[in-house]
């Protein structure tokens, strides 16, 4: 699915972040590790993430944090407008997660 997607998440503070990661990896398995550096640029309630993802390239991710009473349609409009302002066309949008890109890249490198 291309275009804006709603993301629901919970932030959980962790004094030792490697411990929950190991616990989850042990319980669920680990198929791919995404290594990235991120520069965060807040613009109002929108967060622009400039990511450099090892093995895939550079990306811009737009995260619109909805205010109370705002619907996902309004967030989608805001998110869709920002790439246009930066001159990013529809053909430049990536509809998959970084992990999916890395898995495809690995499969292509193995000739699969």
C-alpha positions as CSV (number, residue, x, y, z in Angstrom):
1,X,0.0,0.0,0.0
2,X,1.5,3.3,-1.0
3,X,0.7,6.6,0.6
4,X,0.4,7.6,4.3
5,X,-0.2,4.9,6.8
6,X,-1.5,5.2,10.4
7,X,0.9,4.0,13.0
8,X,-0.1,3.2,16.6
9,X,2.7,2.8,19.1
10,X,3.5,2.9,22.8
11,X,6.7,4.4,24.1
12,X,8.1,2.4,27.0
13,X,11.1,3.8,28.9
14,X,13.9,1.3,29.4
15,X,16.9,1.9,31.6
16,X,18.7,-1.0,29.8
17,X,17.3,-1.0,26.2
18,X,19.3,-4.1,25.1
19,X,17.6,-6.3,27.6
20,X,14.0,-6.0,26.1
21,X,15.5,-6.3,22.6
22,X,17.2,-9.6,23.5
23,X,14.1,-10.9,25.2
24,X,12.0,-10.1,22.2
25,X,14.6,-11.6,19.8
26,X,14.8,-14.8,21.9
27,X,11.0,-15.1,22.0
28,X,10.2,-14.1,18.4
29,X,13.3,-14.6,16.5
30,X,15.3,-12.1,14.5
31,X,15.2,-12.1,10.7
32,X,16.9,-8.8,9.8
33,X,18.7,-6.0,11.6
34,X,18.2,-2.4,10.3
35,X,21.1,-0.1,11.1
36,X,20.4,3.5,10.5
37,X,21.3,7.0,11.5
38,X,18.5,9.5,11.8
39,X,18.3,13.3,11.9
40,X,15.0,14.5,13.3
41,X,13.5,17.8,12.2
42,X,10.3,18.8,14.0
43,X,8.0,21.1,12.0
44,X,4.9,21.9,14.2
45,X,3.3,18.6,15.1
46,X,5.1,16.9,12.2
47,X,8.4,15.1,12.5
48,X,10.6,14.8,9.4
49,X,13.1,12.0,9.7
50,X,16.2,12.0,7.4
51,X,17.5,8.4,7.6
52,X,20.7,6.9,6.2
53,X,20.0,3.1,6.2
54,X,23.1,0.9,5.9
55,X,22.8,-1.3,2.8
56,X,19.9,0.6,1.2
57,X,20.5,4.4,1.0
58,X,19.0,7.6,2.2
59,X,15.3,8.3,2.9
60,X,12.9,10.9,4.3
61,X,10.1,9.7,6.5
62,X,7.3,12.1,7.5
63,X,5.5,11.4,10.8
64,X,2.4,13.5,11.5
65,X,1.4,13.4,15.2
66,X,-2.3,14.0,15.4
67,X,-3.8,16.4,17.9
68,X,-6.8,15.3,19.9
69,X,-9.8,15.3,17.6
70,X,-7.8,15.2,14.4
71,X,-8.6,12.2,12.2
72,X,-6.3,10.1,10.1
73,X,-7.6,11.8,7.0
74,X,-6.2,15.1,8.2
75,X,-2.9,13.6,9.0
76,X,-2.8,11.9,5.6
77,X,-3.3,15.3,3.9
78,X,-0.5,16.9,5.9
79,X,1.8,13.9,5.2
80,X,1.0,13.9,1.5
81,X,1.6,17.6,1.1
82,X,5.1,17.7,2.6
83,X,6.9,15.5,0.0
84,X,5.4,17.7,-2.8
85,X,6.8,20.8,-1.0
86,X,10.3,19.1,-1.2
87,X,9.9,18.2,-4.8
88,X,9.5,14.4,-4.1
89,X,7.4,12.8,-6.7
90,X,5.1,9.8,-6.5
91,X,7.7,7.6,-8.2
92,X,10.2,8.3,-5.5
93,X,7.9,7.1,-2.7
94,X,8.8,3.8,-1.0
95,X,5.8,1.7,0.3
96,X,7.8,-0.9,2.2
97,X,9.7,-1.0,5.5
98,X,13.5,-0.7,5.6
99,X,13.7,-4.4,6.8
100,X,11.8,-5.4,3.6
101,X,14.2,-3.4,1.4
102,X,17.2,-5.1,3.2
103,X,15.7,-8.6,2.8
104,X,15.1,-8.0,-1.0
105,X,18.6,-6.6,-1.4
106,X,20.0,-9.7,0.4
107,X,17.9,-12.0,-1.8
108,X,19.1,-10.2,-5.0
109,X,22.7,-10.5,-3.8
110,X,22.3,-14.2,-3.3
111,X,20.7,-14.6,-6.8
112,X,17.3,-15.6,-5.4
